[in-house]
Amino acid sequence: MTVEVTVYSDYVCPYCLLAEGVIEKALAGKDVDVRWRPFELRPEPAATLRPEDDYLPRVWADSVYPMARRLGVSIVLPKVSPQPYTHTAFEGFLFADEQGRGREYNNRVFRAFFQDQQDIGRVDVLTAVAASIGLDADGFRAALTDRRHRQAHRLALRHAVDVVGVRVVPTIIVGEGRIEGVPDAGQLTAMVDRLLSDDRSHASPADAPAHR
């Protein structure tokens, strides 16, 4: 059995970038299917945060930067002000995911914002990201311009809130288990291993390898 691990994240959440590396290392070589799903912390028309205000610099100094140093992740508080809404970037994710490039796209969007300090709310910035991972730039730009994934994105957000009960990001779902925040690698590995072990223990004789 392949264990499904679902990660709810937002592109303007630094903890989601930090979690990405932990998840990859913790699950390397395991029979898992990691699925990234959208959750907007501040959807329109709510105001987004501004890096020149007191809140973001304080949180980054007290929490984000120390954690990034421990994990060995390069990250910077972007100067983009106000921070962009992320619905456009998530609609781009749906396009990329259809092409089997969703995880690559996620990785590059996180880095475009938290390392290159680019405005990931802009279609031209996101189109350059898409082109950098081999997606068709013209098709990607057209998909964002005509909002063809708008409804699918809205339904995904509704499912995250109403069905899964996501309130913070990252939120990681493994079977019946849930981790909120940057995961401890050992805890995440143990959750997955437990499900894999349970599946093996319940395998029928027909499922077991034959002994000759």
mmCIF file of the C-alpha atoms, coordinates in Angstrom:
data_MODEL
# 
_entry.id   MODEL 
# 
loop_
_atom_site.group_PDB 
_atom_site.id 
_atom_site.type_symbol 
_atom_site.label_atom_id 
_atom_site.label_alt_id 
_atom_site.label_comp_id 
_atom_site.label_asym_id 
_atom_site.label_entity_id 
_atom_site.label_seq_id 
_atom_site.pdbx_PDB_ins_code 
_atom_site.Cartn_x 
_atom_site.Cartn_y 
_atom_site.Cartn_z 
_atom_site.occupancy 
_atom_site.B_iso_or_equiv 
_atom_site.pdbx_formal_charge 
_atom_site.auth_seq_id 
_atom_site.auth_comp_id 
_atom_site.auth_asym_id 
_atom_site.auth_atom_id 
_atom_site.pdbx_PDB_model_num 
ATOM 1   C CA . MET A 1 1   ? 0.000   0.000   0.000   1.00 0.00 ? 1   MET A CA 1 
ATOM 2   C CA . THR A 1 2   ? 1.170   3.481   -0.818  1.00 0.00 ? 2   THR A CA 1 
ATOM 3   C CA . VAL A 1 3   ? 0.641   5.855   2.102   1.00 0.00 ? 3   VAL A CA 1 
ATOM 4   C CA . GLU A 1 4   ? -0.877  9.193   1.141   1.00 0.00 ? 4   GLU A CA 1 
ATOM 5   C CA . VAL A 1 5   ? 0.571   12.231  2.880   1.00 0.00 ? 5   VAL A CA 1 
ATOM 6   C CA . THR A 1 6   ? -1.363  15.456  2.270   1.00 0.00 ? 6   THR A CA 1 
ATOM 7   C CA . VAL A 1 7   ? 0.300   18.792  3.013   1.00 0.00 ? 7   VAL A CA 1 
ATOM 8   C CA . TYR A 1 8   ? -1.777  21.977  3.231   1.00 0.00 ? 8   TYR A CA 1 
ATOM 9   C CA . SER A 1 9   ? 0.340   25.078  2.732   1.00 0.00 ? 9   SER A CA 1 
ATOM 10  C CA . ASP A 1 10  ? 0.421   28.699  1.655   1.00 0.00 ? 10  ASP A CA 1 
ATOM 11  C CA . TYR A 1 11  ? 3.154   30.243  -0.473  1.00 0.00 ? 11  TYR A CA 1 
ATOM 12  C CA . VAL A 1 12  ? 3.583   33.227  1.876   1.00 0.00 ? 12  VAL A CA 1 
ATOM 13  C CA . CYS A 1 13  ? 4.119   31.031  4.948   1.00 0.00 ? 13  CYS A CA 1 
ATOM 14  C CA . PRO A 1 14  ? 7.847   30.610  5.689   1.00 0.00 ? 14  PRO A CA 1 
ATOM 15  C CA . TYR A 1 15  ? 7.160   27.555  7.847   1.00 0.00 ? 15  TYR A CA 1 
ATOM 16  C CA . CYS A 1 16  ? 5.781   25.803  4.769   1.00 0.00 ? 16  CYS A CA 1 
ATOM 17  C CA . LEU A 1 17  ? 9.096   26.254  2.977   1.00 0.00 ? 17  LEU A CA 1 
ATOM 18  C CA . LEU A 1 18  ? 10.947  25.007  6.063   1.00 0.00 ? 18  LEU A CA 1 
ATOM 19  C CA . ALA A 1 19  ? 8.629   22.005  6.302   1.00 0.00 ? 19  ALA A CA 1 
ATOM 20  C CA . GLU A 1 20  ? 9.225   21.057  2.673   1.00 0.00 ? 20  GLU A CA 1 
ATOM 21  C CA . GLY A 1 21  ? 12.788  19.904  3.274   1.00 0.00 ? 21  GLY A CA 1 
ATOM 22  C CA . VAL A 1 22  ? 11.899  18.064  6.483   1.00 0.00 ? 22  VAL A CA 1 
ATOM 23  C CA . ILE A 1 23  ? 9.119   16.179  4.707   1.00 0.00 ? 23  ILE A CA 1 
ATOM 24  C CA . GLU A 1 24  ? 11.332  15.179  1.798   1.00 0.00 ? 24  GLU A CA 1 
ATOM 25  C CA . LYS A 1 25  ? 14.112  13.899  4.050   1.00 0.00 ? 25  LYS A CA 1 
ATOM 26  C CA . ALA A 1 26  ? 11.787  12.103  6.464   1.00 0.00 ? 26  ALA A CA 1 
ATOM 27  C CA . LEU A 1 27  ? 9.969   10.246  3.690   1.00 0.00 ? 27  LEU A CA 1 
ATOM 28  C CA . ALA A 1 28  ? 12.847  9.567   1.305   1.00 0.00 ? 28  ALA A CA 1 
ATOM 29  C CA . GLY A 1 29  ? 12.761  6.000   -0.002  1.00 0.00 ? 29  GLY A CA 1 
ATOM 30  C CA . LYS A 1 30  ? 9.360   5.217   1.512   1.00 0.00 ? 30  LYS A CA 1 
ATOM 31  C CA . ASP A 1 31  ? 6.264   4.077   -0.356  1.00 0.00 ? 31  ASP A CA 1 
ATOM 32  C CA . VAL A 1 32  ? 4.419   7.389   -0.017  1.00 0.00 ? 32  VAL A CA 1 
ATOM 33  C CA . ASP A 1 33  ? 2.499   9.767   -2.234  1.00 0.00 ? 33  ASP A CA 1 
ATOM 34  C CA . VAL A 1 34  ? 2.971   13.337  -1.011  1.00 0.00 ? 34  VAL A CA 1 
ATOM 35  C CA . ARG A 1 35  ? 0.198   15.641  -2.198  1.00 0.00 ? 35  ARG A CA 1 
ATOM 36  C CA . TRP A 1 36  ? 0.430   19.394  -1.691  1.00 0.00 ? 36  TRP A CA 1 
ATOM 37  C CA . ARG A 1 37  ? -2.855  21.224  -1.350  1.00 0.00 ? 37  ARG A CA 1 
ATOM 38  C CA . PRO A 1 38  ? -3.742  24.944  -1.068  1.00 0.00 ? 38  PRO A CA 1 
ATOM 39  C CA . PHE A 1 39  ? -4.779  26.901  1.974   1.00 0.00 ? 39  PHE A CA 1 
ATOM 40  C CA . GLU A 1 40  ? -4.834  30.707  1.816   1.00 0.00 ? 40  GLU A CA 1 
ATOM 41  C CA . LEU A 1 41  ? -4.054  32.314  5.153   1.00 0.00 ? 41  LEU A CA 1 
ATOM 42  C CA . ARG A 1 42  ? -5.461  35.650  4.056   1.00 0.00 ? 42  ARG A CA 1 
ATOM 43  C CA . PRO A 1 43  ? -7.750  35.335  1.037   1.00 0.00 ? 43  PRO A CA 1 
ATOM 44  C CA . GLU A 1 44  ? -9.208  38.421  -0.570  1.00 0.00 ? 44  GLU A CA 1 
ATOM 45  C CA . PRO A 1 45  ? -10.508 40.810  0.642   1.00 0.00 ? 45  PRO A CA 1 
ATOM 46  C CA . ALA A 1 46  ? -8.615  40.369  3.944   1.00 0.00 ? 46  ALA A CA 1 
ATOM 47  C CA . ALA A 1 47  ? -5.563  42.600  4.212   1.00 0.00 ? 47  ALA A CA 1 
ATOM 48  C CA . THR A 1 48  ? -2.220  40.866  3.777   1.00 0.00 ? 48  THR A CA 1 
ATOM 49  C CA . LEU A 1 49  ? 0.833   41.512  5.960   1.00 0.00 ? 49  LEU A CA 1 
ATOM 50  C CA . ARG A 1 50  ? 3.447   44.217  5.457   1.00 0.00 ? 50  ARG A CA 1 
ATOM 51  C CA . PRO A 1 51  ? 7.143   43.540  6.199   1.00 0.00 ? 51  PRO A CA 1 
ATOM 52  C CA . GLU A 1 52  ? 7.694   47.106  7.391   1.00 0.00 ? 52  GLU A CA 1 
ATOM 53  C CA . ASP A 1 53  ? 5.217   46.674  10.244  1.00 0.00 ? 53  ASP A CA 1 
ATOM 54  C CA . ASP A 1 54  ? 6.325   45.278  13.603  1.00 0.00 ? 54  ASP A CA 1 
ATOM 55  C CA . TYR A 1 55  ? 4.739   41.824  13.400  1.00 0.00 ? 55  TYR A CA 1 
ATOM 56  C CA . LEU A 1 56  ? 6.686   40.105  10.613  1.00 0.00 ? 56  LEU A CA 1 
ATOM 57  C CA . PRO A 1 57  ? 10.210  41.241  11.628  1.00 0.00 ? 57  PRO A CA 1 
ATOM 58  C CA . ARG A 1 58  ? 9.539   40.129  15.214  1.00 0.00 ? 58  ARG A CA 1 
ATOM 59  C CA . VAL A 1 59  ? 8.256   36.683  14.221  1.00 0.00 ? 59  VAL A CA 1 
ATOM 60  C CA . TRP A 1 60  ? 11.112  36.156  11.821  1.00 0.00 ? 60  TRP A CA 1 
ATOM 61  C CA . ALA A 1 61  ? 13.750  37.205  14.351  1.00 0.00 ? 61  ALA A CA 1 
ATOM 62  C CA . ASP A 1 62  ? 12.277  35.117  17.177  1.00 0.00 ? 62  ASP A CA 1 
ATOM 63  C CA . SER A 1 63  ? 11.212  32.010  15.258  1.00 0.00 ? 63  SER A CA 1 
ATOM 64  C CA . VAL A 1 64  ? 11.724  31.782  11.485  1.00 0.00 ? 64  VAL A CA 1 
ATOM 65  C CA . TYR A 1 65  ? 15.415  32.636  11.259  1.00 0.00 ? 65  TYR A CA 1 
ATOM 66  C CA . PRO A 1 66  ? 16.472  30.434  14.223  1.00 0.00 ? 66  PRO A CA 1 
ATOM 67  C CA . MET A 1 67  ? 14.536  27.468  12.801  1.00 0.00 ? 67  MET A CA 1 
ATOM 68  C CA . ALA A 1 68  ? 15.964  28.052  9.319   1.00 0.00 ? 68  ALA A CA 1 
ATOM 69  C CA . ARG A 1 69  ? 19.497  28.024  10.733  1.00 0.00 ? 69  ARG A CA 1 
ATOM 70  C CA . ARG A 1 70  ? 18.836  24.746  12.559  1.00 0.00 ? 70  ARG A CA 1 
ATOM 71  C CA . LEU A 1 71  ? 17.479  23.175  9.366   1.00 0.00 ? 71  LEU A CA 1 
ATOM 72  C CA . GLY A 1 72  ? 20.143  24.660  7.104   1.00 0.00 ? 72  GLY A CA 1 
ATOM 73  C CA . VAL A 1 73  ? 17.621  26.436  4.874   1.00 0.00 ? 73  VAL A CA 1 
ATOM 74  C CA . SER A 1 74  ? 18.365  29.713  3.111   1.00 0.00 ? 74  SER A CA 1 
ATOM 75  C CA . ILE A 1 75  ? 15.441  32.077  3.627   1.00 0.00 ? 75  ILE A CA 1 
ATOM 76  C CA . VAL A 1 76  ? 14.829  35.809  3.884   1.00 0.00 ? 76  VAL A CA 1 
ATOM 77  C CA . LEU A 1 77  ? 11.878  37.995  4.858   1.00 0.00 ? 77  LEU A CA 1 
ATOM 78  C CA . PRO A 1 78  ? 10.764  39.318  1.443   1.00 0.00 ? 78  PRO A CA 1 
ATOM 79  C CA . LYS A 1 79  ? 10.518  43.068  1.021   1.00 0.00 ? 79  LYS A CA 1 
ATOM 80  C CA . VAL A 1 80  ? 7.433   42.730  -1.185  1.00 0.00 ? 80  VAL A CA 1 
ATOM 81  C CA . SER A 1 81  ? 4.805   44.960  0.423   1.00 0.00 ? 81  SER A CA 1 
ATOM 82  C CA . PRO A 1 82  ? 2.063   44.239  1.041   1.00 0.00 ? 82  PRO A CA 1 
ATOM 83  C CA . GLN A 1 83  ? 2.527   40.495  0.737   1.00 0.00 ? 83  GLN A CA 1 
ATOM 84  C CA . PRO A 1 84  ? 0.749   39.116  -2.333  1.00 0.00 ? 84  PRO A CA 1 
ATOM 85  C CA . TYR A 1 85  ? -2.500  37.218  -2.367  1.00 0.00 ? 85  TYR A CA 1 
ATOM 86  C CA . THR A 1 86  ? -1.765  33.633  -3.362  1.00 0.00 ? 86  THR A CA 1 
ATOM 87  C CA . HIS A 1 87  ? -4.849  32.561  -5.319  1.00 0.00 ? 87  HIS A CA 1 
ATOM 88  C CA . THR A 1 88  ? -3.104  33.237  -8.639  1.00 0.00 ? 88  THR A CA 1 
ATOM 89  C CA . ALA A 1 89  ? -0.079  31.173  -7.637  1.00 0.00 ? 89  ALA A CA 1 
ATOM 90  C CA . PHE A 1 90  ? -2.355  28.341  -6.539  1.00 0.00 ? 90  PHE A CA 1 
ATOM 91  C CA . GLU A 1 91  ? -4.249  28.420  -9.808  1.00 0.00 ? 91  GLU A CA 1 
ATOM 92  C CA . GLY A 1 92  ? -0.848  28.075  -11.434 1.00 0.00 ? 92  GLY A CA 1 
ATOM 93  C CA . PHE A 1 93  ? -0.194  25.067  -9.211  1.00 0.00 ? 93  PHE A CA 1 
ATOM 94  C CA . LEU A 1 94  ? -3.303  23.367  -10.565 1.00 0.00 ? 94  LEU A CA 1 
ATOM 95  C CA . PHE A 1 95  ? -2.019  23.877  -14.101 1.00 0.00 ? 95  PHE A CA 1 
ATOM 96  C CA . ALA A 1 96  ? 1.395   22.494  -13.136 1.00 0.00 ? 96  ALA A CA 1 
ATOM 97  C CA . ASP A 1 97  ? -0.129  19.570  -11.251 1.00 0.00 ? 97  ASP A CA 1 
ATOM 98  C CA . GLU A 1 98  ? -2.111  18.559  -14.331 1.00 0.00 ? 98  GLU A CA 1 
ATOM 99  C CA . GLN A 1 99  ? 1.227   18.262  -16.120 1.00 0.00 ? 99  GLN A CA 1 
ATOM 100 C CA . GLY A 1 100 ? 2.798   16.215  -13.329 1.00 0.00 ? 100 GLY A CA 1 
ATOM 101 C CA . ARG A 1 101 ? 4.960   19.147  -12.207 1.00 0.00 ? 101 ARG A CA 1 
ATOM 102 C CA . GLY A 1 102 ? 3.090   20.267  -9.100  1.00 0.00 ? 102 GLY A CA 1 
ATOM 103 C CA . ARG A 1 103 ? 5.852   19.516  -6.582  1.00 0.00 ? 103 ARG A CA 1 
ATOM 104 C CA . GLU A 1 104 ? 8.511   21.179  -8.736  1.00 0.00 ? 104 GLU A CA 1 
ATOM 105 C CA . TYR A 1 105 ? 6.287   24.222  -9.130  1.00 0.00 ? 105 TYR A CA 1 
ATOM 106 C CA . ASN A 1 106 ? 5.687   24.437  -5.376  1.00 0.00 ? 106 ASN A CA 1 
ATOM 107 C CA . ASN A 1 107 ? 9.393   24.292  -4.683  1.00 0.00 ? 107 ASN A CA 1 
ATOM 108 C CA . ARG A 1 108 ? 10.194  27.024  -7.189  1.00 0.00 ? 108 ARG A CA 1 
ATOM 109 C CA . VAL A 1 109 ? 7.387   29.359  -6.057  1.00 0.00 ? 109 VAL A CA 1 
ATOM 110 C CA . PHE A 1 110 ? 8.527   29.113  -2.432  1.00 0.00 ? 110 PHE A CA 1 
ATOM 111 C CA . ARG A 1 111 ? 12.056  30.013  -3.476  1.00 0.00 ? 111 ARG A CA 1 
ATOM 112 C CA . ALA A 1 112 ? 10.951  32.794  -5.793  1.00 0.00 ? 112 ALA A CA 1 
ATOM 113 C CA . PHE A 1 113 ? 9.328   34.479  -2.797  1.00 0.00 ? 113 PHE A CA 1 
ATOM 114 C CA . PHE A 1 114 ? 11.521  33.567  0.172   1.00 0.00 ? 114 PHE A CA 1 
ATOM 115 C CA . GLN A 1 115 ? 14.909  33.597  -1.539  1.00 0.00 ? 115 GLN A CA 1 
ATOM 116 C CA . ASP A 1 116 ? 14.572  35.805  -4.633  1.00 0.00 ? 116 ASP A CA 1 
ATOM 117 C CA . GLN A 1 117 ? 12.025  38.199  -3.046  1.00 0.00 ? 117 GLN A CA 1 
ATOM 118 C CA . GLN A 1 118 ? 9.825   38.198  -6.145  1.00 0.00 ? 118 GLN A CA 1 
ATOM 119 C CA . ASP A 1 119 ? 6.165   39.209  -6.147  1.00 0.00 ? 119 ASP A CA 1 
ATOM 120 C CA . ILE A 1 120 ? 4.474   35.841  -6.642  1.00 0.00 ? 120 ILE A CA 1 
ATOM 121 C CA . GLY A 1 121 ? 1.118   37.538  -7.070  1.00 0.00 ? 121 GLY A CA 1 
ATOM 122 C CA . ARG A 1 122 ? 2.181   38.673  -10.553 1.00 0.00 ? 122 ARG A CA 1 
ATOM 123 C CA . VAL A 1 123 ? 1.374   36.588  -13.609 1.00 0.00 ? 123 VAL A CA 1 
ATOM 124 C CA . ASP A 1 124 ? 4.692   37.396  -15.299 1.00 0.00 ? 124 ASP A CA 1 
ATOM 125 C CA . VAL A 1 125 ? 6.674   36.212  -12.267 1.00 0.00 ? 125 VAL A CA 1 
ATOM 126 C CA . LEU A 1 126 ? 4.702   32.980  -12.047 1.00 0.00 ? 126 LEU A CA 1 
ATOM 127 C CA . THR A 1 127 ? 5.010   32.411  -15.794 1.00 0.00 ? 127 THR A CA 1 
ATOM 128 C CA . ALA A 1 128 ? 8.787   32.653  -15.499 1.00 0.00 ? 128 ALA A CA 1 
ATOM 129 C CA . VAL A 1 129 ? 8.640   30.098  -12.678 1.00 0.00 ? 129 VAL A CA 1 
ATOM 130 C CA . ALA A 1 130 ? 6.560   27.782  -14.852 1.00 0.00 ? 130 ALA A CA 1 
ATOM 131 C CA . ALA A 1 131 ? 8.953   28.125  -17.784 1.00 0.00 ? 131 ALA A CA 1 
ATOM 132 C CA . SER A 1 132 ? 11.931  27.384  -15.521 1.00 0.00 ? 132 SER A CA 1 
ATOM 133 C CA . ILE A 1 133 ? 10.562  23.896  -14.799 1.00 0.00 ? 133 ILE A CA 1 
ATOM 134 C CA . GLY A 1 134 ? 9.708   23.147  -18.408 1.00 0.00 ? 134 GLY A CA 1 
ATOM 135 C CA . LEU A 1 135 ? 6.022   24.070  -18.524 1.00 0.00 ? 135 LEU A CA 1 
ATOM 136 C CA . ASP A 1 136 ? 4.553   25.737  -21.590 1.00 0.00 ? 136 ASP A CA 1 
ATOM 137 C CA . ALA A 1 137 ? 4.794   29.435  -20.759 1.00 0.00 ? 137 ALA A CA 1 
ATOM 138 C CA . ASP A 1 138 ? 2.095   30.583  -23.160 1.00 0.00 ? 138 ASP A CA 1 
ATOM 139 C CA . GLY A 1 139 ? -0.363  27.944  -21.999 1.00 0.00 ? 139 GLY A CA 1 
ATOM 140 C CA . PHE A 1 140 ? 0.398   28.705  -18.359 1.00 0.00 ? 140 PHE A CA 1 
ATOM 141 C CA . ARG A 1 141 ? -0.055  32.450  -18.820 1.00 0.00 ? 141 ARG A CA 1 
ATOM 142 C CA . ALA A 1 142 ? -3.341  31.915  -20.651 1.00 0.00 ? 142 ALA A CA 1 
ATOM 143 C CA . ALA A 1 143 ? -4.630  29.658  -17.867 1.00 0.00 ? 143 ALA A CA 1 
ATOM 144 C CA . LEU A 1 144 ? -3.939  32.349  -15.265 1.00 0.00 ? 144 LEU A CA 1 
ATOM 145 C CA . THR A 1 145 ? -5.298  35.156  -17.388 1.00 0.00 ? 145 THR A CA 1 
ATOM 146 C CA . ASP A 1 146 ? -8.626  33.487  -18.147 1.00 0.00 ? 146 ASP A CA 1 
ATOM 147 C CA . ARG A 1 147 ? -8.887  32.055  -14.593 1.00 0.00 ? 147 ARG A CA 1 
ATOM 148 C CA . ARG A 1 148 ? -9.764  28.586  -15.873 1.00 0.00 ? 148 ARG A CA 1 
ATOM 149 C CA . HIS A 1 149 ? -8.766  26.961  -12.556 1.00 0.00 ? 149 HIS A CA 1 
ATOM 150 C CA . ARG A 1 150 ? -10.556 29.488  -10.385 1.00 0.00 ? 150 ARG A CA 1 
ATOM 151 C CA . GLN A 1 151 ? -13.479 27.258  -9.452  1.00 0.00 ? 151 GLN A CA 1 
ATOM 152 C CA . ALA A 1 152 ? -11.296 24.227  -8.806  1.00 0.00 ? 152 ALA A CA 1 
ATOM 153 C CA . HIS A 1 153 ? -9.149  26.308  -6.479  1.00 0.00 ? 153 HIS A CA 1 
ATOM 154 C CA . ARG A 1 154 ? -12.185 27.592  -4.599  1.00 0.00 ? 154 ARG A CA 1 
ATOM 155 C CA . LEU A 1 155 ? -13.480 24.050  -4.155  1.00 0.00 ? 155 LEU A CA 1 
ATOM 156 C CA . ALA A 1 156 ? -10.074 22.937  -2.863  1.00 0.00 ? 156 ALA A CA 1 
ATOM 157 C CA . LEU A 1 157 ? -10.072 25.729  -0.275  1.00 0.00 ? 157 LEU A CA 1 
ATOM 158 C CA . ARG A 1 158 ? -13.602 24.861  0.806   1.00 0.00 ? 158 ARG A CA 1 
ATOM 159 C CA . HIS A 1 159 ? -12.628 21.211  1.219   1.00 0.00 ? 159 HIS A CA 1 
ATOM 160 C CA . ALA A 1 160 ? -9.582  22.172  3.294   1.00 0.00 ? 160 ALA A CA 1 
ATOM 161 C CA . VAL A 1 161 ? -11.669 24.267  5.678   1.00 0.00 ? 161 VAL A CA 1 
ATOM 162 C CA . ASP A 1 162 ? -15.003 22.447  5.830   1.00 0.00 ? 162 ASP A CA 1 
ATOM 163 C CA . VAL A 1 163 ? -13.944 18.818  5.459   1.00 0.00 ? 163 VAL A CA 1 
ATOM 164 C CA . VAL A 1 164 ? -10.359 18.613  6.704   1.00 0.00 ? 164 VAL A CA 1 
ATOM 165 C CA . GLY A 1 165 ? -10.657 21.423  9.239   1.00 0.00 ? 165 GLY A CA 1 
ATOM 166 C CA . VAL A 1 166 ? -7.411  23.141  8.319   1.00 0.00 ? 166 VAL A CA 1 
ATOM 167 C CA . ARG A 1 167 ? -6.801  26.281  10.348  1.00 0.00 ? 167 ARG A CA 1 
ATOM 168 C CA . VAL A 1 168 ? -3.024  26.712  10.224  1.00 0.00 ? 168 VAL A CA 1 
ATOM 169 C CA . VAL A 1 169 ? -0.244  25.888  7.774   1.00 0.00 ? 169 VAL A CA 1 
ATOM 170 C CA . PRO A 1 170 ? 1.532   23.700  7.287   1.00 0.00 ? 170 PRO A CA 1 
ATOM 171 C CA . THR A 1 171 ? -0.985  21.022  8.226   1.00 0.00 ? 171 THR A CA 1 
ATOM 172 C CA . ILE A 1 172 ? 0.091   17.487  7.367   1.00 0.00 ? 172 ILE A CA 1 
ATOM 173 C CA . ILE A 1 173 ? -2.424  14.634  7.203   1.00 0.00 ? 173 ILE A CA 1 
ATOM 174 C CA . VAL A 1 174 ? -1.190  11.033  7.440   1.00 0.00 ? 174 VAL A CA 1 
ATOM 175 C CA . GLY A 1 175 ? -4.039  8.557   7.667   1.00 0.00 ? 175 GLY A CA 1 
ATOM 176 C CA . GLU A 1 176 ? -6.036  9.555   10.738  1.00 0.00 ? 176 GLU A CA 1 
ATOM 177 C CA . GLY A 1 177 ? -3.077  11.509  12.108  1.00 0.00 ? 177 GLY A CA 1 
ATOM 178 C CA . ARG A 1 178 ? -2.356  15.195  11.820  1.00 0.00 ? 178 ARG A CA 1 
ATOM 179 C CA . ILE A 1 179 ? 0.668   17.415  12.372  1.00 0.00 ? 179 ILE A CA 1 
ATOM 180 C CA . GLU A 1 180 ? 0.284   21.187  12.540  1.00 0.00 ? 180 GLU A CA 1 
ATOM 181 C CA . GLY A 1 181 ? 3.406   23.260  12.000  1.00 0.00 ? 181 GLY A CA 1 
ATOM 182 C CA . VAL A 1 182 ? 6.868   22.234  10.856  1.00 0.00 ? 182 VAL A CA 1 
ATOM 183 C CA . PRO A 1 183 ? 6.981   18.504  11.569  1.00 0.00 ? 183 PRO A CA 1 
ATOM 184 C CA . ASP A 1 184 ? 9.504   16.632  13.633  1.00 0.00 ? 184 ASP A CA 1 
ATOM 185 C CA . ALA A 1 185 ? 11.119  14.273  11.132  1.00 0.00 ? 185 ALA A CA 1 
ATOM 186 C CA . GLY A 1 186 ? 11.051  11.352  13.545  1.00 0.00 ? 186 GLY A CA 1 
ATOM 187 C CA . GLN A 1 187 ? 7.369   11.820  14.327  1.00 0.00 ? 187 GLN A CA 1 
ATOM 188 C CA . LEU A 1 188 ? 6.437   12.005  10.647  1.00 0.00 ? 188 LEU A CA 1 
ATOM 189 C CA . THR A 1 189 ? 8.529   8.946   9.791   1.00 0.00 ? 189 THR A CA 1 
ATOM 190 C CA . ALA A 1 190 ? 6.947   6.982   12.642  1.00 0.00 ? 190 ALA A CA 1 
ATOM 191 C CA . MET A 1 191 ? 3.413   7.853   11.506  1.00 0.00 ? 191 MET A CA 1 
ATOM 192 C CA . VAL A 1 192 ? 4.118   6.649   7.980   1.00 0.00 ? 192 VAL A CA 1 
ATOM 193 C CA . ASP A 1 193 ? 5.977   3.530   9.116   1.00 0.00 ? 193 ASP A CA 1 
ATOM 194 C CA . ARG A 1 194 ? 3.073   2.607   11.384  1.00 0.00 ? 194 ARG A CA 1 
ATOM 195 C CA . LEU A 1 195 ? 0.638   2.692   8.474   1.00 0.00 ? 195 LEU A CA 1 
ATOM 196 C CA . LEU A 1 196 ? 2.991   0.723   6.251   1.00 0.00 ? 196 LEU A CA 1 
ATOM 197 C CA . SER A 1 197 ? 3.488   -1.856  9.025   1.00 0.00 ? 197 SER A CA 1 
ATOM 198 C CA . ASP A 1 198 ? -0.257  -2.152  9.646   1.00 0.00 ? 198 ASP A CA 1 
ATOM 199 C CA . ASP A 1 199 ? -0.842  -2.750  5.954   1.00 0.00 ? 199 ASP A CA 1 
ATOM 200 C CA . ARG A 1 200 ? 1.763   -5.516  5.839   1.00 0.00 ? 200 ARG A CA 1 
ATOM 201 C CA . SER A 1 201 ? 0.354   -7.183  8.950   1.00 0.00 ? 201 SER A CA 1 
ATOM 202 C CA . HIS A 1 202 ? -3.150  -7.238  7.431   1.00 0.00 ? 202 HIS A CA 1 
ATOM 203 C CA . ALA A 1 203 ? -2.072  -8.514  4.038   1.00 0.00 ? 203 ALA A CA 1 
ATOM 204 C CA . SER A 1 204 ? -3.898  -11.661 2.975   1.00 0.00 ? 204 SER A CA 1 
ATOM 205 C CA . PRO A 1 205 ? -1.944  -14.823 2.068   1.00 0.00 ? 205 PRO A CA 1 
ATOM 206 C CA . ALA A 1 206 ? -2.711  -14.122 -1.566  1.00 0.00 ? 206 ALA A CA 1 
ATOM 207 C CA . ASP A 1 207 ? -0.971  -10.788 -1.223  1.00 0.00 ? 207 ASP A CA 1 
ATOM 208 C CA . ALA A 1 208 ? 2.167   -12.273 0.321   1.00 0.00 ? 208 ALA A CA 1 
ATOM 209 C CA . PRO A 1 209 ? 5.148   -13.257 -1.811  1.00 0.00 ? 209 PRO A CA 1 
ATOM 210 C CA . ALA A 1 210 ? 5.317   -16.938 -2.651  1.00 0.00 ? 210 ALA A CA 1 
ATOM 211 C CA . HIS A 1 211 ? 8.029   -19.140 -1.109  1.00 0.00 ? 211 HIS A CA 1 
ATOM 212 C CA . ARG A 1 212 ? 9.496   -21.656 -3.531  1.00 0.00 ? 212 ARG A CA 1 
# 
